[in-house]
Amino acid sequence: MSQFLSGFALGFSLILAIGAQNAFVLKQGLKKEFVLWICLVCAISDALLIAAGVAGFGAVVTEFPQIEVYARYGGATFLIIYALLSFKAAVFSRDVMDPAGDNNASLLKAVFTCLAFTWLNPHVYLDTVVLLGSISTQYSPNEWRFATGAVSASFVFFFSLGYGARLLAPLFHNPISWRILEAFVGMVMLSIAFSLIL
């Protein structure tokens, strides 16, 4: 049981910080759009990456460092584009929060955007594949209990963030609040993009 709790605590601490993926989940939760699917995509992606790390994929990344370079610049490009779109929405949008969500919103677009935030982010490989994968070796032969704890932390975190966001929904009936959030999301994306490039 201690291996599970160690994995849960470390996994939770690694995804707690506001990053591009978390900001997107928060935004979808506030809009109440495809929250279940977005949370599932994030949590299952984490589970796959953690499993790959525990199974030894971290050694592959170490052996072929160019994988990290491609992911870094691809991720930075994606984040800059998304940041610019968020800044545009912050300046020009006059929308208010619609409790029913956007009828024109596309599930496929939301899922692909979420997948891009997850799989184009080099930090996710460092946190899940390399860091959690290498730390799991300390718990051999119970490394999969450690991995199960880390995976559980991802499910708890993303579903709490996605569905807990609606508690803030009344605040976002004011269009200024929504524009401030868009500006904040844009700044988070841009700062992460520049940190990847530099």
Secondary structure, DSSP 4 states (H G I P E B T S, - for coil): -HHHHHHHHHHHHHH-S--HHHHHHHHHHHHTSSHHHHHHHHHHHHHHHHHHHHHTHHHHHHH-THHHHHHHHHHHHHHHHHHHHHHHHHHH------TT--TT--HHHHHHHHHHHHHT-HHHIIIIIIIIHHHHGGGTT-HHHHHHHHHHHHHHHHHHHHHHGGGGGGGGGSHHHHHHHHHHHHHHHHHHHHHHH-
